[in-house]
Amino acid sequence: MNSTIETVTKRIVERSKDSRADYLARIVDAANEGPARGTLPCSNLAHGFAASGSDDKSALSAGIVANIAIVSAYNDMLSAHQPFETYPTQIREAAAKHGAVAQFAGGVPAMCDGVTQGQDGMDLSLFSRDVIALSTAVALSHNMFDAVLCLGICDKIVPGLLIGSLSFGHLPVVFVPAGPMVSGLGNKEKSRVREEFAVGNIGRDELLAAESAAYHAPGTCTFYGTANTNQMLMEFIGLQLPGGSFINPGTALRDQLTAEAVPTVLAKTNLTDDYLPLADIVDEKAIVNGIAGLLATGGSTNHTIHLVAIAKAAGIQIDWQDFSEMSTVIPQVSRVYPNGTADVNHFHAAGGLGFIMSDMLDNGLLHEEVNTILGSGLHRFCKEPHLDGSDLVWKDTQPVSLDEDILRPSSNPFSKEGGLQLVSGNLGRAMVKVSAVDPKYHSIKAPAKVFHSQQAFVDAFNNGELEQDFVVILSCQGPRANGMPELHKLTPYLGVLQNRGFKVALVTDGRMSGASGKVLAAIQVSPEALCDGLIAKIRDGDVITLDAANGLLSAEATDDIASREPVLVEAPQQGMGRELFGAFRERAGSAESGASLFY
């Protein structure tokens, strides 16, 4: 095992000693109560299966068969979740074949950052994760279930489902994805069209045609953003069938993987001799494996928030220093847009997650001795699903990459260090997704230009006020201010300025996430403006140093910046449902603490 990863793991275990023990004690108490239905009074139980068929009523009355809870993020507006419409029927049929019952326990909301990007609704995006966690808890609170299948795939949905499920960590849980849409317009061309629109060279019709050619079918978006990073994490943590993350919707193999989730979760209930609850899978080593996968693949910066919150839900304490130290020893071995030009379908064809996990295990970069939904040992996930006629079979992952422009072994990486970098200084601490940025742009020292909204920046661009080297300071975008929206509205304009030869960068207490592009960006600055962060005291002309290579983020001025009065511009708190989330904004923790309401 790599010594740095071992050191970080031991530190996390020690740091989490008390909170992890408290969590596990609660889970043991819940497990000792036995199958949930056995504790329900007859009237309660009758309500729980009143609408079921006669066979299911008989089975649930006897209490001798497993009952699987289905918790789903289905809706038919969003491409990633539309395929889940048919999953409950497939799952019920598979459960019946295995002598079990499955009930749709509840739905959770699923919002798409791609739809709300740059819009008022984006202010609800990050908070939707905790709403999903609460909704998952409500779905499982009926105490009718022996196992859980979570149907979710995108940005806040998977973290929310996992956080909620961890409160029921005495149950076995398997995540069931839907897969990415087939490849459409290439991501590089899509970005070019967006930049052409930003400078007025093309109109809305041409832009919409390009966007529709890129996002064109059921399934997740094909770039390596937060949604597809979620899928990677579920495999690296051992909660999703191996090799299943990037199988397209509507295929026979996708259907077989969905059905296979049923016997997989049934094999781990407390009605069997091989009981394995969620709490025994999501431990300190599993969380470290998730961080390692994030770094090796150059995944979404959102997971420097989500993984912290997920870990806390399991009684585990991690911080950005853990990410940073591991990043020094974990090479980046894949290049998928926005880190390269390929999409996740190309990545999967080149060898995918199984190849990466096998290589990282061989090089001591992952913990092998962990529990997974398939049993002990992460080597079980170095497999690929295939169809032999109509039968699902598993084969060892291919030993070499089929395209080293997309996927490489750790002996020949794209970068010797991981795709994320912690930067710190008098401006606080922030994350930089260096994997998406050409190394020649990894550092900048330039005057600040301060804005308090994305539109103000766009207006300045359109007025010709930004034709120079500068660092954008965009404050009052943190969890306490407005829910920490993603700020991708800035990306095309910054890209245009960089293409024109200007040195530009972004520093913000907001988010950019998995779609962070080619411009250097220090995001999730903590402390945020509304929590006494120095970012609220920066003025136009202050000299900003952002050096991802050396981990530096600082501001200089002729006076004492810290003694200045902060400029706190209140974001809109009304409209588009924002008025309902006042308590969330008041309670939200910092980005580094997971921006959670709960911990």
C-alpha positions as CSV (number, residue, x, y, z in Angstrom):
1,M,0.0,0.0,0.0
2,N,1.3,3.5,-0.8
3,S,2.7,5.0,2.3
4,T,1.0,8.4,1.9
5,I,-2.4,6.8,1.3
6,E,-1.8,4.6,4.3
7,T,-0.9,7.6,6.5
8,V,-4.0,9.5,5.4
9,T,-6.2,6.5,6.1
10,K,-4.8,6.1,9.6
11,R,-5.2,9.8,10.3
12,I,-8.9,9.6,9.2
13,V,-9.5,6.6,11.3
14,E,-8.0,8.3,14.4
15,R,-9.8,11.6,13.7
16,S,-13.1,9.7,13.3
17,K,-12.7,7.4,16.2
18,D,-15.5,8.7,18.4
19,S,-18.0,9.8,15.7
20,R,-17.6,6.5,13.8
21,A,-18.1,4.5,17.1
22,D,-21.3,6.4,17.8
23,Y,-22.6,5.8,14.3
24,L,-21.9,2.1,14.4
25,A,-23.5,1.7,17.8
26,R,-26.7,3.2,16.4
27,I,-26.6,0.9,13.4
28,V,-26.1,-2.2,15.6
29,D,-29.1,-1.2,17.7
30,A,-31.2,-0.9,14.6
31,A,-30.0,-4.3,13.2
32,N,-30.6,-6.1,16.5
33,E,-34.3,-5.3,16.2
34,G,-34.5,-7.9,13.4
35,P,-36.5,-7.8,10.2
36,A,-38.4,-4.6,10.3
37,R,-41.9,-5.9,9.7
38,G,-41.7,-8.1,12.7
39,T,-41.9,-5.1,15.0
40,L,-45.0,-3.5,13.4
41,P,-48.4,-3.9,14.9
42,C,-51.0,-5.6,12.7
43,S,-52.8,-2.4,11.7
44,N,-49.5,-0.7,10.7
45,L,-48.5,-3.8,8.7
46,A,-51.8,-4.0,7.0
47,H,-51.4,-0.4,5.8
48,G,-48.0,-1.3,4.5
49,F,-49.3,-3.9,2.0
50,A,-52.9,-2.9,1.5
51,A,-52.4,-2.2,-2.2
52,S,-50.2,-5.3,-2.8
53,G,-51.3,-8.4,-4.7
54,S,-52.4,-11.5,-2.8
55,D,-49.1,-13.3,-3.2
56,D,-47.1,-10.3,-1.9
57,K,-49.6,-9.9,1.0
58,S,-49.2,-13.5,2.0
59,A,-45.4,-13.2,1.8
60,L,-45.2,-10.0,3.8
61,S,-47.7,-11.3,6.4
62,A,-45.5,-14.3,7.1
63,G,-42.4,-12.1,7.4
64,I,-40.1,-14.8,6.1
65,V,-39.2,-13.2,2.7
66,A,-37.1,-10.2,2.0
67,N,-38.9,-7.0,1.0
68,I,-36.8,-4.6,-1.1
69,A,-37.4,-0.8,-0.9
70,I,-37.2,1.0,-4.3
71,V,-36.2,4.6,-3.9
72,S,-36.1,6.4,-7.2
73,A,-35.2,9.8,-8.7
74,Y,-37.4,9.1,-11.8
75,N,-38.8,11.9,-13.8
76,D,-39.4,12.0,-17.5
77,M,-38.1,15.5,-18.2
78,L,-34.5,14.8,-17.4
79,S,-32.6,12.5,-19.7
80,A,-30.6,10.8,-17.0
81,H,-33.6,9.8,-15.0
82,Q,-36.1,9.1,-17.7
83,P,-35.0,5.5,-18.1
84,F,-35.9,4.7,-14.5
85,E,-39.6,4.7,-15.5
86,T,-39.5,1.0,-16.2
87,Y,-37.1,-0.1,-13.5
88,P,-39.7,-0.7,-10.7
89,T,-41.5,-3.3,-12.9
90,Q,-38.2,-5.0,-13.8
91,I,-37.2,-5.1,-10.2
92,R,-40.5,-6.4,-9.0
93,E,-40.4,-9.2,-11.6
94,A,-36.8,-10.1,-10.6
95,A,-37.7,-10.1,-6.9
96,A,-40.6,-12.5,-7.5
97,K,-38.3,-14.9,-9.4
98,H,-36.0,-14.9,-6.3
99,G,-38.9,-15.5,-3.9
100,A,-38.9,-11.9,-2.6
101,V,-41.0,-8.8,-2.7
102,A,-40.2,-5.3,-3.9
103,Q,-42.1,-2.1,-3.2
104,F,-41.7,1.4,-4.5
105,A,-40.9,3.1,-1.2
106,G,-40.7,6.6,-2.4
107,G,-39.4,9.1,-4.9
108,V,-36.8,11.8,-4.5
109,P,-36.5,15.1,-6.4
110,A,-34.0,15.3,-9.2
111,M,-33.0,18.7,-10.6
112,C,-30.6,19.2,-13.4
113,D,-27.9,21.8,-13.2
114,G,-27.8,21.8,-17.0
115,V,-31.4,23.2,-17.1
116,T,-31.0,25.7,-14.2
117,Q,-27.4,26.8,-15.1
118,G,-27.3,30.6,-14.7
119,Q,-30.9,30.7,-13.7
120,D,-32.6,31.5,-10.4
121,G,-33.4,27.8,-9.8
122,M,-29.7,27.0,-9.5
123,D,-29.8,28.6,-6.1
124,L,-31.7,25.4,-4.9
125,S,-29.3,23.0,-6.6
126,L,-26.8,22.2,-3.8
127,F,-29.5,22.2,-1.1
128,S,-31.5,19.7,-3.2
129,R,-28.9,17.1,-2.0
130,D,-30.0,17.4,1.6
131,V,-33.7,17.4,0.5
132,I,-33.0,14.1,-1.3
133,A,-31.4,12.7,1.8
134,L,-34.5,13.7,3.8
135,S,-36.8,12.3,1.2
136,T,-34.8,9.0,1.3
137,A,-35.2,8.8,5.0
138,V,-39.0,9.4,4.7
139,A,-39.2,6.7,2.1
140,L,-37.5,4.2,4.4
141,S,-39.1,5.3,7.6
142,H,-42.1,3.0,7.2
143,N,-39.8,0.2,8.6
144,M,-41.1,-2.3,6.1
145,F,-37.9,-3.2,4.4
146,D,-35.0,-5.6,4.5
147,A,-32.9,-4.1,1.7
148,V,-32.8,-1.0,-0.5
149,L,-32.2,-0.3,-4.2
150,C,-31.4,3.3,-5.0
151,L,-32.2,4.5,-8.5
152,G,-30.3,7.7,-9.1
153,I,-27.5,9.0,-11.2
154,C,-26.9,12.8,-11.4
155,D,-25.2,15.6,-9.5
156,K,-26.9,15.8,-6.0
157,I,-29.1,12.7,-6.4
158,V,-26.5,10.0,-5.7
159,P,-24.9,11.8,-2.7
160,G,-28.3,12.6,-1.3
161,L,-29.5,9.0,-1.7
162,L,-26.4,7.7,0.0
163,I,-26.5,10.2,2.9
164,G,-30.2,9.3,3.5
165,S,-29.5,5.6,3.2
166,L,-26.6,5.8,5.7
167,S,-29.2,6.7,8.4
168,F,-30.6,3.2,7.7
169,G,-27.1,1.7,7.5
170,H,-28.3,-1.6,9.0
171,L,-29.9,-2.4,5.6
172,P,-28.0,-3.6,2.6
173,V,-28.1,-1.1,-0.2
174,V,-27.2,-1.3,-3.9
175,F,-27.2,1.6,-6.3
176,V,-28.8,1.0,-9.7
177,P,-27.7,3.4,-12.6
178,A,-29.3,4.1,-16.0
179,G,-26.1,4.8,-18.0
180,P,-25.0,7.6,-20.3
181,M,-26.7,8.6,-23.6
182,V,-25.0,7.5,-26.7
183,S,-22.4,10.0,-28.1
184,G,-23.7,13.0,-29.9
185,L,-22.0,16.3,-31.0
186,G,-18.4,16.2,-29.7
187,N,-17.7,18.2,-26.5
188,K,-14.9,20.2,-28.1
189,E,-17.2,21.3,-30.9
190,K,-19.9,22.1,-28.4
191,S,-17.5,24.4,-26.5
192,R,-16.4,26.1,-29.7
193,V,-20.0,26.9,-30.6
194,R,-20.7,28.3,-27.1
195,E,-17.7,30.6,-27.4
196,E,-18.8,31.7,-30.9
197,F,-22.2,32.6,-29.4
198,A,-20.6,34.5,-26.5
199,V,-18.8,36.9,-28.9
200,G,-21.9,37.3,-31.1
201,N,-20.6,35.4,-34.2
202,I,-23.7,33.1,-34.3
203,G,-27.3,33.3,-33.2
204,R,-29.5,31.5,-30.7
205,D,-30.8,29.1,-33.4
206,E,-27.3,27.8,-34.2
207,L,-26.5,27.5,-30.5
208,L,-29.6,25.6,-29.7
209,A,-29.0,23.2,-32.7
210,A,-25.5,22.4,-31.3
211,E,-26.7,21.9,-27.8
212,S,-29.6,19.7,-29.0
213,A,-27.1,17.6,-30.9
214,A,-24.9,17.2,-27.8
215,Y,-27.8,16.5,-25.4
216,H,-30.1,14.4,-27.5
217,A,-31.2,11.1,-26.0
218,P,-32.1,9.3,-22.7
219,G,-29.1,8.9,-20.3
220,T,-26.6,11.1,-18.6
221,C,-24.7,13.8,-20.3
222,T,-21.5,12.2,-21.7
223,F,-18.9,14.5,-20.3
224,Y,-17.1,13.6,-17.1
225,G,-19.0,15.9,-14.8
226,T,-20.5,15.3,-11.4
227,A,-23.1,12.8,-12.7
228,N,-20.6,10.4,-14.2
229,T,-18.1,11.0,-11.3
230,N,-21.0,9.8,-9.1
231,Q,-21.0,6.5,-11.0
232,M,-17.3,6.1,-10.6
233,L,-17.6,6.7,-6.9
234,M,-20.3,4.1,-6.5
235,E,-18.1,1.5,-8.1
236,F,-14.9,2.5,-6.2
237,I,-16.8,2.4,-2.9
238,G,-18.3,-1.0,-3.9
239,L,-22.0,-0.1,-4.0
240,Q,-22.8,-0.5,-7.7
241,L,-22.3,-3.6,-9.9
242,P,-18.8,-3.5,-11.5
243,G,-18.5,-2.2,-15.1
244,G,-22.2,-1.1,-15.1
245,S,-21.8,2.7,-14.8
246,F,-21.4,3.4,-18.5
247,I,-23.7,0.9,-20.2
248,N,-26.2,2.8,-22.3
249,P,-29.9,2.9,-21.5
250,G,-32.3,0.7,-23.5
251,T,-29.8,-2.1,-24.2
252,A,-30.2,-5.8,-23.2
253,L,-27.1,-5.6,-21.1
254,R,-28.5,-2.6,-19.2
255,D,-31.7,-4.5,-18.5
256,Q,-29.7,-7.5,-17.2
257,L,-27.6,-5.4,-14.9
258,T,-30.8,-3.9,-13.5
259,A,-32.2,-7.3,-12.8
260,E,-28.9,-8.5,-11.3
261,A,-29.1,-5.8,-8.6
262,V,-32.0,-7.8,-7.1
263,P,-30.2,-11.1,-6.2
264,T,-27.1,-9.0,-5.3
265,V,-28.9,-7.1,-2.5
266,L,-31.0,-10.1,-1.5
267,A,-27.8,-12.1,-0.8
268,K,-26.8,-9.5,1.9
269,T,-30.0,-9.2,4.0
270,N,-30.2,-10.2,7.6
271,L,-32.4,-13.1,6.5
272,T,-29.3,-14.8,5.1
273,D,-26.1,-16.1,6.5
274,D,-24.1,-13.5,4.6
275,Y,-25.6,-10.3,6.1
276,L,-23.7,-7.2,5.0
277,P,-25.3,-3.8,5.7
278,L,-24.4,-0.5,4.1
279,A,-22.6,0.6,7.3
280,D,-20.1,-2.2,6.9
281,I,-19.3,-1.2,3.3
282,V,-18.9,2.6,3.7
283,D,-16.0,2.8,6.1
284,E,-12.8,4.8,6.2
285,K,-11.0,2.7,3.6
286,A,-14.0,2.9,1.2
287,I,-14.0,6.7,1.5
288,V,-10.3,6.8,0.9
289,N,-10.8,4.6,-2.2
290,G,-13.5,7.1,-3.4
291,I,-11.1,10.0,-3.0
292,A,-8.4,8.0,-4.9
293,G,-10.8,7.4,-7.8
294,L,-11.8,11.0,-7.9
295,L,-8.1,12.1,-8.2
296,A,-7.1,9.4,-10.7
297,T,-9.9,10.2,-13.1
298,G,-9.9,14.0,-12.7
299,G,-13.4,14.0,-11.5
300,S,-15.8,16.7,-10.3
301,T,-14.8,19.2,-7.7
302,N,-18.3,18.9,-6.4
303,H,-17.1,15.8,-4.7
304,T,-14.7,17.7,-2.5
305,I,-18.0,18.8,-0.9
306,H,-20.2,15.7,-1.4
307,L,-17.6,13.1,-0.2
308,V,-17.1,15.1,3.0
309,A,-20.9,15.1,3.7
310,I,-21.2,11.4,2.8
311,A,-18.4,10.5,5.1
312,K,-19.9,12.5,7.9
313,A,-23.2,10.6,7.5
314,A,-21.2,7.4,8.2
315,G,-19.4,9.0,11.2
316,I,-16.2,9.6,9.3
317,Q,-14.3,12.9,9.3
318,I,-12.3,14.0,6.2
319,D,-11.1,17.4,5.0
320,W,-9.4,19.0,2.0
321,Q,-6.0,18.3,3.3
322,D,-6.7,14.6,2.9
323,F,-7.5,15.2,-0.8
324,S,-4.4,17.3,-1.2
325,E,-2.0,14.9,0.3
326,M,-3.4,12.0,-1.7
327,S,-3.2,14.1,-4.9
328,T,0.6,14.2,-4.6
329,V,0.9,10.4,-5.0
330,I,-2.1,9.5,-7.2
331,P,-1.5,10.0,-11.0
332,Q,-4.2,11.2,-13.3
333,V,-4.7,8.2,-15.7
334,S,-7.8,9.3,-17.7
335,R,-8.7,12.2,-20.0
336,V,-12.4,12.7,-20.5
337,Y,-14.0,16.0,-21.3
338,P,-13.5,18.6,-19.9
339,N,-10.1,17.1,-19.2
340,G,-9.8,15.9,-22.8
341,T,-11.9,15.5,-25.9
342,A,-13.3,12.0,-25.4
343,D,-16.6,11.3,-23.7
344,V,-17.5,8.5,-21.2
345,N,-18.6,6.2,-23.9
346,H,-15.1,6.4,-25.4
347,F,-13.6,6.0,-21.9
348,H,-15.6,2.9,-21.3
349,A,-14.7,1.4,-24.6
350,A,-11.0,2.0,-23.9
351,G,-11.1,-0.1,-20.7
352,G,-13.1,2.1,-18.3
353,L,-13.2,1.9,-14.6
354,G,-12.3,-1.8,-14.3
355,F,-9.0,-1.1,-16.0
356,I,-8.2,1.8,-13.7
357,M,-9.2,-0.1,-10.5
358,S,-7.1,-3.1,-11.5
359,D,-4.1,-0.9,-12.3
360,M,-4.4,1.1,-9.1
361,L,-4.7,-2.1,-7.0
362,D,-1.6,-3.5,-8.6
363,N,0.2,-0.3,-7.6
364,G,-1.0,0.0,-4.0
365,L,-3.2,3.1,-4.7
366,L,-6.4,1.5,-3.5
367,H,-7.4,-0.5,-0.4
368,E,-8.1,-4.0,-1.5
369,E,-9.3,-5.3,1.9
370,V,-12.8,-3.7,1.9
371,N,-16.3,-4.9,1.9
372,T,-18.4,-4.5,-1.3
373,I,-21.9,-5.5,-2.4
374,L,-20.2,-8.6,-3.9
375,G,-18.4,-9.5,-0.7
376,S,-14.9,-8.9,0.6
377,G,-12.1,-7.6,-1.6
378,L,-12.1,-4.8,-4.2
379,H,-10.6,-7.2,-6.8
380,R,-14.2,-8.3,-7.4
381,F,-14.7,-5.0,-9.2
382,C,-12.0,-5.6,-11.8
383,K,-14.6,-7.2,-14.0
384,E,-16.7,-6.3,-17.0
385,P,-20.3,-7.4,-17.7
386,H,-21.1,-9.2,-20.9
387,L,-24.0,-11.1,-22.4
388,D,-23.7,-14.7,-23.3
389,G,-26.9,-15.1,-25.2
390,S,-29.4,-13.8,-22.7
391,D,-27.2,-14.6,-19.7
392,L,-25.1,-12.0,-17.8
393,V,-21.5,-13.1,-17.4
394,W,-18.5,-11.4,-15.9
395,K,-15.0,-11.4,-17.5
396,D,-11.7,-10.0,-16.2
397,T,-11.1,-6.5,-17.3
398,Q,-8.7,-6.1,-20.2
399,P,-5.1,-5.8,-19.2
400,V,-4.1,-2.9,-21.5
401,S,-5.8,0.3,-22.5
402,L,-7.3,0.3,-26.0
403,D,-6.7,4.0,-26.4
404,E,-3.9,5.7,-24.5
405,D,-5.1,9.1,-25.6
406,I,-8.0,8.5,-23.1
407,L,-6.8,5.9,-20.6
408,R,-3.4,5.0,-19.4
409,P,-1.7,2.9,-16.7
410,S,-0.3,4.6,-13.7
411,S,3.2,3.9,-15.0
412,N,2.5,6.2,-17.9
413,P,0.0,8.8,-16.6
414,F,-1.2,12.0,-18.1
415,S,0.0,13.7,-14.9
416,K,2.0,12.3,-12.0
417,E,-0.4,14.0,-9.6
418,G,-4.2,13.9,-9.2
419,G,-6.6,16.2,-10.9
420,L,-7.5,18.3,-7.9
421,Q,-5.3,20.8,-6.0
422,L,-5.9,22.6,-2.7
423,V,-4.7,26.2,-2.7
424,S,-4.5,28.3,0.4
425,G,-3.3,31.7,1.7
426,N,-4.8,34.9,3.2
427,L,-7.9,34.5,1.0
428,G,-8.7,31.2,2.6
429,R,-8.7,27.7,1.2
430,A,-10.1,26.6,-2.2
431,M,-10.0,23.8,-4.7
432,V,-8.7,23.9,-8.3
433,K,-9.5,21.4,-10.9
434,V,-6.0,21.4,-12.6
435,S,-6.8,18.3,-14.8
436,A,-8.9,20.5,-17.1
437,V,-6.4,23.3,-17.4
438,D,-3.3,23.4,-19.6
439,P,-0.2,23.5,-17.3
440,K,0.9,26.8,-18.8
441,Y,-2.2,28.4,-17.2
442,H,-1.7,26.8,-13.8
443,S,-0.6,30.1,-12.2
444,I,-1.4,33.8,-12.5
445,K,-0.6,37.1,-10.7
446,A,-2.8,39.8,-11.9
447,P,-5.1,42.6,-10.6
448,A,-8.5,41.8,-9.3
449,K,-11.8,42.7,-11.0
450,V,-14.6,42.3,-8.4
451,F,-18.2,41.3,-9.3
452,H,-21.2,40.1,-7.3
453,S,-23.2,38.4,-10.0
454,Q,-22.6,36.4,-13.2
455,Q,-24.7,38.9,-15.1
456,A,-22.5,41.8,-14.0
457,F,-19.5,40.0,-15.4
458,V,-21.2,39.3,-18.7
459,D,-22.3,42.9,-19.0
460,A,-18.7,44.1,-18.4
461,F,-17.5,41.6,-21.1
462,N,-20.1,42.9,-23.6
463,N,-19.1,46.5,-22.8
464,G,-15.5,45.8,-23.7
465,E,-14.2,46.3,-20.1
466,L,-12.3,43.1,-19.7
467,E,-9.7,43.3,-22.5
468,Q,-6.7,42.8,-20.1
469,D,-5.0,40.4,-17.7
470,F,-7.1,40.0,-14.5
471,V,-8.5,37.7,-11.9
472,V,-12.3,37.7,-11.5
473,I,-13.4,37.9,-7.9
474,L,-17.0,36.7,-7.5
475,S,-18.1,36.7,-3.9
476,C,-21.3,36.2,-2.0
477,Q,-21.9,32.9,-3.8
478,G,-21.4,30.5,-0.9
479,P,-23.9,28.2,0.8
480,R,-24.9,30.9,3.4
481,A,-25.3,33.6,0.7
482,N,-27.4,32.0,-2.0
483,G,-27.0,28.2,-1.8
484,M,-23.7,28.1,-3.7
485,P,-24.8,27.9,-7.3
486,E,-22.5,26.7,-10.1
487,L,-21.1,29.6,-12.2
488,H,-20.7,28.1,-15.7
489,K,-22.3,31.2,-17.3
490,L,-18.8,32.7,-16.9
491,T,-17.0,29.9,-18.7
492,P,-17.5,30.8,-22.4
493,Y,-16.6,34.4,-21.8
494,L,-13.4,33.6,-19.8
495,G,-12.5,31.1,-22.5
496,V,-12.8,33.8,-25.2
497,L,-10.6,36.2,-23.3
498,Q,-8.0,33.5,-22.8
499,N,-8.1,32.6,-26.5
500,R,-7.4,36.3,-27.2
501,G,-4.1,36.0,-25.3
502,F,-5.1,37.5,-21.9
503,K,-4.2,35.8,-18.7
504,V,-7.4,35.3,-16.8
505,A,-8.6,33.3,-13.8
506,L,-11.6,33.0,-11.4
507,V,-11.7,33.1,-7.6
508,T,-15.1,32.5,-6.0
509,D,-16.8,31.1,-3.0
510,G,-19.3,29.6,-5.4
511,R,-19.0,26.4,-7.4
512,M,-17.9,25.4,-11.0
513,S,-18.0,21.6,-10.5
514,G,-17.4,18.7,-12.9
515,A,-17.7,20.8,-16.0
516,S,-14.9,23.2,-15.0
517,G,-13.2,24.1,-18.2
518,K,-9.9,25.3,-19.5
519,V,-9.7,28.5,-17.4
520,L,-7.9,28.4,-14.0
521,A,-10.5,28.7,-11.2
522,A,-10.1,28.6,-7.5
523,I,-13.6,27.7,-6.3
524,Q,-15.5,26.9,-3.1
525,V,-13.3,29.5,-1.2
526,S,-13.7,29.0,2.5
527,P,-14.5,30.9,4.6
528,E,-17.1,32.3,2.3
529,A,-18.0,36.1,2.2
530,L,-20.9,35.8,4.6
531,C,-18.7,34.0,7.2
532,D,-16.1,36.7,7.5
533,G,-14.1,35.5,4.4
534,L,-11.5,37.9,3.1
535,I,-12.9,37.5,-0.3
536,A,-15.6,40.0,0.6
537,K,-12.9,42.7,1.2
538,I,-11.1,42.5,-2.1
539,R,-11.3,45.6,-4.3
540,D,-10.6,46.2,-8.0
541,G,-6.8,46.4,-8.5
542,D,-5.7,44.3,-5.5
543,V,-3.0,41.9,-6.8
544,I,-4.2,38.3,-6.7
545,T,-1.8,35.3,-6.8
546,L,-3.3,32.0,-7.7
547,D,-0.7,29.3,-8.1
548,A,-2.1,25.8,-8.4
549,A,1.4,24.3,-8.9
550,N,2.5,25.5,-5.5
551,G,-0.9,25.6,-3.7
552,L,-1.1,29.4,-3.2
553,L,-4.0,31.7,-3.1
554,S,-3.3,35.2,-1.8
555,A,-4.1,38.9,-2.2
556,E,-1.9,42.0,-1.8
557,A,-2.7,45.7,-1.6
558,T,-1.1,48.9,-0.5
559,D,-3.3,49.0,2.6
560,D,-4.4,46.3,5.2
561,I,-7.0,44.3,3.4
562,A,-8.2,42.6,6.6
563,S,-9.1,46.0,8.1
564,R,-11.5,46.9,5.3
565,E,-15.3,46.7,5.6
566,P,-16.6,43.8,3.7
567,V,-18.9,44.3,0.7
568,L,-21.8,41.9,1.2
569,V,-24.3,42.1,-1.6
570,E,-27.4,40.3,-0.7
571,A,-28.5,37.8,-3.3
572,P,-32.2,37.5,-4.1
573,Q,-34.0,35.4,-1.5
574,Q,-37.4,35.3,-3.0
575,G,-38.9,33.6,-6.1
576,M,-38.4,30.2,-7.7
577,G,-38.9,28.7,-4.3
578,R,-35.9,30.4,-2.7
579,E,-38.0,31.8,0.1
580,L,-38.6,28.2,1.3
581,F,-34.9,27.6,1.8
582,G,-34.1,30.4,4.3
583,A,-33.5,27.9,7.1
584,F,-31.1,25.9,4.8
585,R,-29.0,29.1,4.1
586,E,-28.9,29.9,7.8
587,R,-27.7,26.5,8.8
588,A,-25.5,25.4,6.0
589,G,-21.9,24.6,6.8
590,S,-18.8,25.6,4.9
591,A,-17.9,24.0,1.6
592,E,-15.0,22.2,3.2
593,S,-17.3,20.8,5.9
594,G,-19.6,19.5,3.3
595,A,-22.1,22.4,3.1
596,S,-24.5,20.2,5.0
597,L,-27.5,21.0,7.1
598,F,-27.0,17.9,9.2
599,Y,-23.5,17.8,10.6
